[in-house]
Amino acid sequence: MGQSISDLMRKILTKSTVDRDSVEALVKGLQRILLQSDVDIKLVYNLSQNIRDRSLKEKVPEGVTLREHVTKVIYDEIVKLLGEKQETLVGKKRIMLVGLFGSGKTTTTAKLAKHLQKQGLKIGMIACDYHRPAALEQLKQLGDQLKIPVYYSDTKSPYEALNSGLAKFQKMDSIIIDTAGRNALDKELADELKKMYDLAKPDEVLLVIPADIGRIAGKQAQEFHRLVNITGVIITKTDGTAKGGGALSACSETMAKVKFIGTGEKLGDLEAYDPVRFVSRLLGMGDLEGLLEKVKEAEFNEEDAEKIMSGKFSLQDFYNQISGMEKMGPLDQVLDMIPGMKHLVPENLIEVQKGKMVKYKCIIDSMTKKERGGDEEIHSSRIKRIAKGSGTNESDVRELLKQYKQSKKMIKKLGGVKGMKRGNLAKMAKKFGLKI
């Protein structure tokens, strides 16, 4: 959905002029994308009507073009729906996770525990899902990985587990409760959740919604909210779907805002929802703050990062880049964080990079120091020697050299770091509060 919205905005809002017809075309395009992405039809109407009215009727601030104004309006309306500020769970003693079967609730329980653990908090997890046979074992294994205790009931009673777990973990900073799910919100599950809610008296109730839930999201969210008073939403599986509109509908129905985004399968793939960063990325404006955080977490050398962003990097720097990228996560997600980069990089190039990083590292390892430094021309006889030494084909070596040159060209097209800090991109970033 984000890619489609980004493409639409790039197509219409980068014309030389933006007038009433352009705004109408943009609104109709947004309606089509949102409906195809499973957003509730009533919500689509209200959202598009607000965007149309504000774009055409509001006075455009002095020094701001209509194009910039329309972009800001779309940003504001989506942020209003998902959440206008970043919230924290620090100080929330009891946190209860609810959701349907298959929403990723148990994994998200562990991800959330790790997120709070990284903030220096002592965490306890309570297993209350005894309907899915593997749920308890899964949570115990994840708890062992994180060195976070998990309380469970030998009698497989969710109520006994909850009561005893709360007593055992009363000195913990936060207690996370993993509840059961079903294929549908039936009476049995509804009664169980209501009773557990009354027993736990949670400070926070988070609805776990997969991005691919579809059009039933709004109704399901409404039912959960009626039972246990939803205070926030966690969107999971955002890395594996082209849709995601159901989560927007869920926020609309519960009036609860997004608090976390699940971005992958690893325990570290949970990020706190930040409206500026998340919605900017959704609209194709990048997230350089997020990129810098990933660089830091991956222990990616800052000097190497500077060289790469300047477009003046050697094959050794390229090797370091590949190693760092592997720690930072999927390449397409990283490129999403750099304004304009996703559109400059061909889709097939992303796939090539994903599948051949290990091979590329072997090839560079087989080069001499001068070859890796870019000081020596790598001609055919050297290519043959490098291929033999790395156990690859000559075509693989040539392909690596081609990708290396293409990467340098793409960075130079953006103008490197300076290019990101000047011009329209910098102006827009300033209006949205982004730091570039």
GIVENDA-V660167 format. One record per helix or strand. SS is the DSSP state (A for helix, B for strand). FROM is the first residue (numbers start at 1). TO is the last residue. Records with the same first field share a line. If there is no record, write none. Layout:
# GIVENDA-V660167
SS=FROM-TO + FROM-TO
This chain:
# GIVENDA-V660167
A=2-13 + 20-36 + 41-57 + 66-82 + 105-117 + 135-146 + 158-168 + 187-200 + 217-228 + 245-254 + 275-282 + 288-297 + 302-310 + 315-328 + 331-336 + 341-344 + 347-365 + 369-373 + 380-390 + 394-414 + 416-420 + 423-432
B=94-98 + 123-128 + 149-151 + 174-179 + 204-210 + 232-236 + 257-262 + 270-272
